[in-house]
Amino acid sequence: MKTPPPLEAPPGTHGAPATETPHGSAPEPTLPHSVLQQFDISPFLDMMLNVAQERTVEGLLELTHRVNRGTHVMCGCIWFVDAPSTTGGGEGEGDHVLRLMTVAGHTVTPVREWRHAEGTYALVPLTEQLVGMVAARGEPAWGASPEEWTRPAWAVDESIHAYAAYPLQFKGNMIGVMAVFYDRPMRGVLADLMLLHRKMHKIFADSLSAAVVNARSFEEIQHLRRALELENEHLRGEVRRARAPHAIVGDSPPLRRALEQVDMVAPTDATVLLLGESGTGKELVAQAIHDRSQRAAATLVRVNCSAIPRELFESEFFGHVKGAFTGALRDRVGRFQLADGGTLFLDEVGEIPLELQGKLLRVLQEGVFERVGEERSRSVDVRIIAATNRDLRADVEHGRFRQDLFFRLSVFPVALPPLRARREDIPLLARHFVRASCRRLNLPEPRVSHRQMAEMQAYPWPGNVRELQNVIERGVIMAEGGRLVLDLPPEGTVTGTMAAPGGGWDGGTPSRAPTAAVPHGPDAAVDEGETGGQAIIPEAQWRELQRANIERALAAAGGRVHGPGGAAELLGLPPTTLQSRMKTLGLRTR
């Protein structure tokens, strides 16, 4: 609700109830000391502290219930100035009304049904003589007994004998009116009590006015911040797209088949499930689908599902409100809301815990969610692209993934080939990564020999394109004499011709089977009979073989790594490569 400009009192205020003494006239009556001794005002002071700390208008209105429950107070009410939407009429005081916001206490007839000349007290024009004129004049008004004010019919029916009303204003802006109504005349022995109430209510009204302005400003800042979050996410996506390659590199038949499917599904709003091993470029394909869709101008929001702690899943996806849980110090926009109107990329979707998959399914089906700690439902329009390197069908069969969620995600599955299935693309990718790495690292572009290209095409690439990119970048950094240094890691390689039982290799680098898809890790050891006579070496054994081979080369070279007859030359490796492997294996020259 926008705070209206300051309102001026209308001419002619005769017939209005008693008002505060104008500035410069006789001072307010002094409150007897005996009254202060009789009442404990510490709860009032505590409440004032709460008002200063509250940051929402709703919370402030809740606090007014306490101040409006004084001795002999039948009820208390708060109205805020509102400018209703109308199609006619000029600007001015008549365009504004007071809208009833909250009521504390009990009455026979609900306050919003009390009637004035133009309607009910749910909406009060500023020309109304009891509450409206307080906002119009900007001054408090009260009546301590029926003789001091003209009681409306509802006041007689409710047995209301006295009242006091206070303007809520801050720095010249009228915010609203606070009024309290008493169930008996506040004269005689009760006059001092009403005087105490008037002073306390005036202090509270002034503090509440400032707090409401601050709360509205805070809410506006929060709104702007949320808008900036959405915009920043969009801009970050633009930056990522600008820095990322503008095309998917490769022309092999398996890749072409996958890209044909991308071209078919991208213009639609269908949910896409990208299937493939880690490092096959699922995020790049998701970006391509988004860029070719009707949502390209909106945001592509990425979520790595495997990186979200179980207890923060709902907050990350749906957002939360301040105070929803320990550490929720402010409102937070969730990923679904950030992606509203755009695309949400759920990477590693198979890693979502089973007990949390139902919450995701609901928003995918209905497009509706609630923030953590909030009851209000929110609607979003989001396209989903999911990705996984798991076999979700097998996970469904074993009860690790919900079948209904699997069907919801796999409307249009796209399988991305591993790099070993598109070896003809490796030269294109290698040259592309060499150029990109040199530009980014500001290094001269090294040469890639035919032998090195053949080695890369023979290697099985268990880490796929991502592993190739990392190997090329490392080779660019370590380049010697304008030549790329190719240091392929031992993981997942197949042994070639082994030396005699001494364990030496027939050169510095073992040969590799060109088309073998080699497992790696603890389960990689396989009998020779199962692999056509070629033994597959587990990682621990491979490292020991490397260590022994390098130690023999060092012993033969007298501990020297560099120069003619050095260990590097004996092994057929660049000295820097050998030093890197020695460091990894914990070896030192003697």
JOCORNOR-V687828 format. One record per pair of residues at least 12 apart in sequence whose C-alpha atoms are under 10 Angstrom apart, sorted by the first residue. I is the first residue (numbers start at 1). J is the second residue. If there is no record, write none. Layout:
# JOCORNOR-V687828
I/J
I/J
This chain:
# JOCORNOR-V687828
1/80
1/81
1/82
1/83
1/216
2/81
2/82
2/83
2/175
2/216
3/80
3/81
3/82
3/83
3/173
3/174
3/175
3/176
3/213
3/216
4/81
4/82
4/83
4/96
4/173
4/174
4/175
5/172
5/173
5/174
5/175
6/93
6/135
6/136
6/138
6/169
6/170
6/171
6/172
6/173
6/174
6/175
7/92
7/93
7/96
7/126
7/135
7/136
7/137
7/138
7/172
7/173
7/174
7/175
8/92
8/93
8/135
8/136
8/137
8/138
8/172
8/174
9/93
9/126
9/127
9/133
9/134
9/135
9/136
9/137
9/138
9/139
10/93
10/126
10/127
10/133
10/136
10/137
11/137
13/127
13/129
13/133
13/137
14/129
15/129
15/149
15/150
16/128
16/129
16/130
16/133
16/134
16/141
16/142
16/149
16/150
17/129
17/130
17/133
17/134
17/140
17/141
17/142
17/143
17/148
17/149
17/150
17/163
17/164
18/140
18/141
18/142
18/143
18/144
18/148
18/149
18/164
19/134
19/137
19/139
19/140
19/141
19/142
19/143
19/164
19/165
19/166
20/139
20/140
20/141
20/142
20/166
21/139
21/140
21/141
22/139
28/195
28/199
29/192
29/195
30/192
30/195
30/196
31/192
31/193
31/195
31/196
31/199
32/192
32/193
32/195
32/196
34/192
35/192
35/193
35/195
35/196
36/192
36/193
36/196
38/193
39/193
39/196
41/200
43/66
43/67
44/66
44/67
44/200
44/201
44/204
45/200
45/204
47/63
47/64
47/66
47/67
47/204
48/63
48/67
48/203
48/204
48/207
48/208
49/207
50/63
51/63
51/64
51/204
51/207
51/208
51/210
51/211
51/212
52/207
52/208
52/210
52/211
52/212
52/214
53/211
53/215
54/211
54/212
54/214
54/215
55/211
55/212
55/213
55/214
55/215
55/216
55/217
55/218
55/219
56/211
56/212
56/213
56/214
56/215
56/216
56/217
56/218
56/219
57/208
57/211
57/212
57/213
57/214
57/215
57/216
57/218
57/219
58/101
58/102
58/212
58/215
59/212
59/215
60/208
60/209
60/211
60/212
60/215
61/77
61/78
61/101
61/102
61/103
61/104
61/208
61/212
62/102
62/103
62/104
63/208
64/76
64/77
64/78
64/102
64/103
64/104
64/178
64/204
64/205
64/208
65/77
65/78
65/102
65/103
65/104
65/105
66/104
66/105
67/104
67/180
67/197
67/200
67/201
67/204
68/103
68/104
68/105
68/178
68/179
68/180
68/181
68/197
68/201
69/104
69/105
69/180
70/180
70/182
70/193
70/194
70/197
71/182
71/183
71/193
71/194
71/197
72/162
72/181
72/182
72/183
72/184
72/185
72/186
72/190
72/193
72/194
73/104
73/105
73/106
73/160
73/162
73/163
73/180
73/181
73/182
73/183
73/184
73/194
73/197
74/104
74/105
74/106
74/107
74/158
74/159
74/160
74/161
74/162
74/163
74/180
74/181
74/182
74/183
74/184
75/103
75/104
75/105
75/106
75/107
75/111
75/160
75/163
75/179
75/180
75/181
75/182
75/183
76/102
76/103
76/104
76/105
76/106
76/111
76/163
76/164
76/165
76/178
76/179
76/180
76/181
76/182
77/100
77/101
77/102
77/103
77/104
77/105
77/111
77/165
77/177
77/178
77/179
77/180
77/181
78/98
78/99
78/100
78/101
78/102
78/103
78/104
78/165
78/166
78/167
78/168
78/176
78/177
78/178
78/179
78/180
79/97
79/98
79/99
79/100
79/101
79/102
79/103
79/121
79/122
79/123
79/124
79/131
79/132
79/135
79/167
79/168
79/175
79/176
79/177
79/178
79/179
80/97
80/98
80/99
80/100
80/101
80/102
80/123
80/124
80/135
80/167
80/168
80/174
80/175
80/176
80/177
80/178
81/96
81/97
81/98
81/99
81/100
81/101
81/123
81/124
81/125
81/126
81/132
81/135
81/168
81/174
81/175
81/176
81/177
82/95
82/96
82/97
82/98
82/99
82/100
82/123
82/124
82/125
82/175
82/176
83/95
83/96
83/97
83/98
83/99
84/96
84/97
84/98
84/99
84/123
93/125
93/126
93/127
93/136
94/125
94/126
94/127
95/125
95/126
96/123
96/124
96/125
96/126
96/127
96/132
96/136
97/122
97/123
97/124
97/125
97/126
97/127
97/128
97/132
97/135
97/176
98/121
98/122
98/123
98/124
98/125
98/126
98/131
98/132
98/135
98/175
98/176
98/177
99/112
99/121
99/122
99/123
99/124
99/125
99/176
99/177
100/112
100/120
100/121
100/122
100/123
100/124
100/176
100/177
100/178
101/122
101/123
101/176
102/178
103/179
103/180
104/180
105/180
105/181
106/158
107/157
107/158
107/159
107/160
108/154
108/157
108/158
108/159
109/154
109/157
109/158
110/122
111/154
112/124
113/154
114/152
114/153
114/154
114/155
115/152
115/153
115/154
116/128
116/129
116/130
116/152
116/153
116/154
117/129
129/150
130/142
130/149
130/150
130/151
130/152
130/163
130/164
130/165
130/179
131/164
131/165
131/166
131/167
131/176
131/177
131/178
131/179
132/165
132/167
132/176
132/177
133/165
133/167
133/177
134/165
134/166
134/167
134/168
134/176
134/177
134/178
134/179
135/165
135/166
135/167
135/168
135/169
135/174
135/175
135/176
135/177
135/178
136/167
136/174
136/176
137/167
137/174
138/166
138/167
138/168
138/169
138/172
138/173
138/174
138/176
138/177
139/165
139/166
139/167
139/168
139/169
139/177
140/164
140/165
140/166
140/167
140/168
140/177
140/178
140/179
140/198
140/202
141/163
141/164
141/165
141/166
141/167
141/179
142/162
142/163
142/164
142/165
142/166
142/179
142/180
142/181
142/198
143/161
143/162
143/163
143/164
143/165
143/181
143/182
143/185
143/186
144/161
144/162
144/163
144/164
144/181
144/182
144/184
144/185
144/186
144/187
144/190
144/191
144/194
144/195
145/160
145/161
145/162
145/163
145/182
145/184
145/185
145/186
145/187
146/160
146/161
146/162
146/163
146/184
146/185
146/186
147/161
147/162
147/185
148/161
148/162
149/161
149/162
149/163
151/163
155/181
155/182
155/183
158/183
159/181
159/182
159/183
159/184
160/181
160/182
160/183
160/184
160/185
161/181
161/182
161/183
161/184
161/185
161/186
162/180
162/181
162/182
162/183
162/184
162/185
162/186
162/187
162/194
163/179
163/180
163/181
163/182
163/183
163/184
163/185
163/186
163/194
164/178
164/179
164/180
164/181
164/182
164/194
164/197
164/198
164/201
164/202
165/177
165/178
165/179
165/180
165/181
165/198
165/201
165/202
165/205
166/178
166/179
166/180
166/198
166/201
166/202
166/203
166/204
166/205
166/206
167/179
167/202
167/205
167/206
167/209
168/202
168/204
168/205
168/206
168/207
168/208
168/209
168/210
168/212
169/205
169/206
169/207
169/208
169/209
169/210
169/212
169/213
170/206
170/207
170/208
170/209
170/210
170/211
170/212
170/213
171/209
171/210
171/213
173/209
173/213
174/209
175/208
175/209
175/210
175/212
175/213
176/205
176/209
177/205
177/209
178/201
178/202
178/204
178/205
178/208
179/201
179/205
180/197
180/198
180/201
182/194
222/330
222/331
222/332
223/331
225/333
226/331
226/332
226/333
226/337
226/338
227/333
227/338
229/332
229/333
229/338
230/298
230/299
230/301
230/333
230/335
230/337
230/338
230/339
230/340
231/298
231/299
231/338
232/299
232/338
233/298
233/299
233/300
233/301
233/302
233/338
233/339
234/297
234/298
234/299
234/300
234/301
234/338
234/339
234/342
235/298
235/299
236/299
236/300
236/301
237/287
237/298
237/299
237/300
237/301
237/302
238/297
238/298
238/299
238/300
240/287
241/284
241/287
241/288
241/291
243/440
244/284
244/287
244/436
245/284
245/432
245/433
245/436
246/284
246/287
246/288
247/284
247/285
247/288
248/281
248/284
248/285
248/288
248/429
249/425
249/426
249/428
249/429
249/430
249/432
250/422
250/423
250/424
250/425
250/426
250/427
250/428
250/429
251/422
251/424
251/425
251/428
252/417
252/421
252/422
252/423
252/424
252/425
252/426
253/417
253/421
253/422
253/424
253/425
254/415
254/416
254/417
254/418
254/419
254/421
254/422
255/415
255/416
255/417
255/418
255/419
255/421
255/422
255/425
257/414
257/415
257/416
257/417
258/274
258/285
258/414
258/415
258/416
258/417
259/285
259/288
259/289
259/414
259/415
259/416
260/414
261/412
261/413
261/414
261/415
262/274
262/285
262/286
262/288
262/289
262/292
262/412
262/413
262/414
263/288
263/289
263/292
263/293
264/289
265/289
265/292
265/293
265/412
265/413
265/414
266/286
266/288
266/289
266/290
266/291
266/292
266/293
266/294
266/295
267/289
267/290
267/291
267/292
267/293
267/294
267/295
267/296
268/289
268/292
268/293
268/294
268/295
268/383
269/290
269/293
269/294
269/295
269/343
269/382
269/383
269/384
269/385
270/383
270/384
270/385
270/409
270/410
270/411
270/412
271/343
271/364
271/382
271/383
271/384
271/385
271/386
271/408
271/409
271/410
271/411
271/412
271/413
272/286
272/289
272/345
272/383
272/384
272/385
272/386
272/387
272/408
272/409
272/410
272/411
272/412
272/413
272/414
273/286
273/345
273/346
273/347
273/349
273/384
273/385
273/386
273/387
273/388
273/406
273/408
273/409
273/410
273/411
273/412
273/413
273/414
273/415
274/286
274/346
274/347
274/348
274/385
274/386
274/387
274/388
274/389
274/409
274/410
274/412
274/413
274/414
274/415
274/416
275/348
275/386
275/387
275/388
275/389
275/390
275/391
275/392
275/410
275/413
275/414
275/415
275/416
275/417
276/387
276/388
276/389
276/390
276/391
276/414
276/415
276/416
276/417
276/418
277/387
277/388
277/389
277/390
277/415
277/416
277/417
277/418
277/419
277/462
277/463
277/464
278/348
278/388
278/389
278/390
278/418
278/462
278/463
278/464
278/465
278/466
278/467
279/389
279/418
279/419
279/461
279/462
279/463
279/464
279/465
279/466
279/467
279/468
279/469
280/389
280/415
280/416
280/417
280/418
280/419
280/463
280/464
280/465
280/466
280/467
281/416
281/417
281/418
281/419
281/464
281/465
281/466
282/345
282/347
282/348
282/385
282/386
282/387
282/388
282/389
282/414
282/415
282/416
283/302
283/345
283/346
283/347
283/385
283/386
283/387
285/385
285/387
285/414
285/416
286/300
286/302
286/343
286/344
286/345
286/346
286/347
286/384
286/385
286/386
286/387
287/300
287/301
287/302
287/343
287/345
287/385
289/343
289/385
290/342
290/343
290/344
290/345
290/383
290/384
290/385
291/343
293/342
293/343
293/383
294/342
295/341
295/342
295/343
295/382
295/383
296/341
296/342
296/343
297/341
297/342
298/339
298/340
298/341
298/342
298/343
299/338
299/339
299/340
299/341
299/342
299/343
299/344
299/382
300/338
300/339
300/340
300/341
300/342
300/343
300/344
300/345
300/382
300/383
300/384
300/385
301/335
301/336
301/337
301/338
301/339
301/340
301/342
301/343
301/344
301/345
301/346
301/384
302/335
302/339
302/343
302/344
302/345
302/346
302/347
302/385
302/386
303/316
303/317
303/335
303/336
303/344
303/345
303/346
303/347
303/348
303/349
303/386
304/345
304/346
304/347
304/348
304/349
304/351
304/352
304/387
305/317
305/345
305/346
305/347
305/348
305/349
305/350
305/351
305/352
305/353
305/386
305/387
305/388
306/346
306/347
306/348
306/349
306/350
306/351
306/352
306/353
307/347
307/348
307/351
307/352
308/351
308/352
309/352
309/353
310/352
310/353
310/355
310/356
311/356
312/372
313/334
313/352
313/353
313/356
313/359
313/360
314/334
314/335
314/356
314/359
314/360
314/369
314/370
314/371
314/372
315/328
315/332
315/333
315/334
315/335
315/370
315/371
315/372
315/373
316/332
316/333
316/334
316/335
316/336
316/371
316/372
317/333
317/334
317/335
317/336
317/337
317/338
317/359
317/360
317/369
317/371
317/372
318/332
318/333
318/334
318/335
318/336
318/337
318/338
318/359
318/360
318/363
318/368
318/369
318/370
318/371
318/372
318/378
319/331
319/332
319/333
319/334
319/335
319/336
319/337
319/338
319/369
319/370
319/371
319/372
319/373
319/374
320/332
320/333
320/334
320/370
320/371
320/372
320/373
320/374
321/333
321/371
321/372
321/373
321/374
322/372
322/373
322/374
323/372
323/373
324/371
324/372
324/373
324/374
325/372
325/373
328/372
328/373
331/371
331/372
331/373
332/371
332/372
333/371
334/370
334/371
334/372
336/363
336/364
336/367
336/368
336/369
336/379
336/380
336/381
336/382
336/383
336/384
337/369
337/371
337/378
337/379
337/380
337/381
337/382
338/380
338/382
339/380
339/381
339/382
339/383
339/384
340/379
340/380
340/381
340/382
340/383
341/380
341/381
341/382
341/383
342/380
342/381
342/382
342/383
342/384
343/381
343/382
343/383
343/384
343/385
344/382
344/383
344/384
344/385
344/386
345/383
345/384
345/385
345/386
345/387
346/384
346/385
346/386
346/387
346/388
347/385
347/386
347/387
347/388
347/389
348/386
348/387
348/388
348/389
348/390
349/385
349/386
349/387
349/388
349/389
349/390
349/392
349/401
349/406
349/409
350/386
350/387
350/388
350/389
350/390
350/391
350/392
350/395
350/400
350/401
350/406
351/388
351/389
351/390
351/400
351/401
352/400
352/401
353/400
353/401
354/399
354/400
354/401
354/402
355/400
355/401
355/402
357/401
357/402
357/404
357/405
357/406
358/402
358/404
358/405
360/405
361/402
361/404
361/405
361/406
361/408
361/409
362/405
363/378
363/379
363/380
363/382
364/380
364/381
364/382
364/383
364/384
364/405
364/408
364/409
365/405
365/408
366/379
366/380
366/381
367/379
367/380
367/381
367/382
368/380
368/381
384/408
384/409
385/409
385/410
385/412
385/413
386/409
386/410
386/413
387/409
387/410
387/413
387/414
387/415
392/406
392/410
393/406
393/407
417/464
418/460
418/461
418/462
418/463
418/464
418/465
419/457
419/459
419/460
419/461
419/462
419/463
419/464
419/465
419/466
419/467
419/468
420/457
420/458
420/459
420/460
420/461
420/462
420/463
420/464
420/465
420/514
420/515
420/516
420/517
421/460
421/464
421/515
421/517
422/457
423/456
423/457
423/458
423/459
423/460
423/461
423/514
423/515
424/457
425/457
426/453
426/454
426/456
426/457
426/458
426/465
426/468
427/448
427/450
427/453
427/454
427/456
427/457
429/465
429/468
429/469
429/472
430/448
430/453
430/456
430/465
430/468
430/469
430/471
430/472
430/473
431/445
431/447
431/448
431/453
431/472
432/469
432/472
433/468
433/469
433/470
433/471
433/472
433/473
433/476
434/446
434/447
434/448
434/469
434/472
434/473
434/474
434/475
434/476
434/484
435/472
435/473
435/476
436/469
436/472
436/473
437/469
437/470
437/472
437/473
437/474
437/475
437/476
437/477
438/473
438/476
438/477
440/473
441/473
441/476
441/477
443/476
443/477
443/479
444/476
444/477
444/479
444/482
445/476
445/479
445/482
445/483
445/484
446/475
446/476
446/477
446/478
446/479
446/480
446/481
446/482
446/483
446/484
446/485
447/476
447/479
447/480
447/481
447/482
447/483
447/484
447/485
448/472
448/475
448/476
448/482
448/483
448/484
448/485
448/486
449/483
449/484
449/485
449/486
452/484
452/485
452/486
452/487
453/486
454/514
455/486
455/488
455/511
455/512
455/514
456/468
456/471
456/486
456/488
456/512
456/514
457/512
457/514
457/515
458/493
458/511
458/512
458/513
458/514
458/515
458/516
459/488
459/489
459/490
459/492
459/493
459/494
459/511
459/512
459/513
459/514
459/515
459/516
459/517
459/518
460/491
460/492
460/493
460/494
460/512
460/513
460/514
460/515
460/516
460/517
460/518
460/519
461/488
461/489
461/491
461/492
461/493
461/517
461/518
462/491
462/492
462/493
462/517
462/518
462/519
462/520
463/491
463/492
467/488
467/489
468/488
471/485
471/486
471/487
471/488
471/489
472/484
472/485
472/486
472/487
472/488
473/485
473/486
474/486
474/487
475/487
475/488
475/577
478/574
478/576
478/577
479/574
479/576
480/574
480/576
485/573
485/574
485/576
485/577
486/573
486/574
486/577
487/509
487/573
487/574
487/576
487/577
487/578
487/580
487/581
488/509
488/577
489/581
490/509
490/510
490/539
490/542
490/543
490/546
491/518
491/519
491/520
491/521
491/537
491/538
491/539
491/542
491/543
492/516
492/517
492/518
492/519
492/520
492/521
492/524
492/536
492/537
492/538
492/539
492/542
493/510
493/511
493/512
493/513
493/516
493/517
493/518
493/519
493/520
493/536
493/537
493/538
493/539
493/542
494/510
494/511
494/512
494/513
494/514
494/516
494/517
494/518
494/519
494/534
494/535
494/536
494/537
495/509
495/510
495/511
495/512
495/513
495/534
495/535
495/536
495/537
495/542
496/509
496/510
496/511
496/512
496/513
496/534
496/535
496/536
497/510
497/511
497/512
497/534
498/510
498/511
502/548
502/549
502/552
503/545
503/546
503/548
503/549
503/552
504/545
504/546
504/548
504/549
504/550
504/552
504/553
505/545
505/546
505/549
505/571
506/571
507/570
507/571
507/572
507/573
508/546
508/549
508/550
508/553
508/567
508/568
508/569
508/570
508/571
508/572
508/573
508/578
509/571
509/572
509/573
513/534
516/531
518/536
519/536
519/538
520/536
520/537
520/538
520/539
521/537
521/538
521/539
521/540
522/538
522/539
522/540
523/538
523/539
524/536
524/537
524/538
524/539
525/537
525/538
525/539
525/541
526/538
543/584
543/585
544/585
546/581
546/582
546/585
547/581
547/582
547/584
547/585
547/586
547/587
549/571
550/567
550/568
550/570
550/571
550/578
550/581
550/582
550/585
550/587
551/567
551/582
551/587
551/588
551/589
552/567
553/565
553/566
553/567
553/568
553/569
553/570
553/571
554/566
554/567
554/568
554/570
554/571
554/588
554/589
554/590
555/567
555/589
555/590
556/570
557/569
557/570
558/589
558/590
559/588
559/589
559/590
560/589
560/590
561/574
561/575
561/576
561/578
561/579
561/589
562/574
562/575
562/576
562/578
562/579
563/575
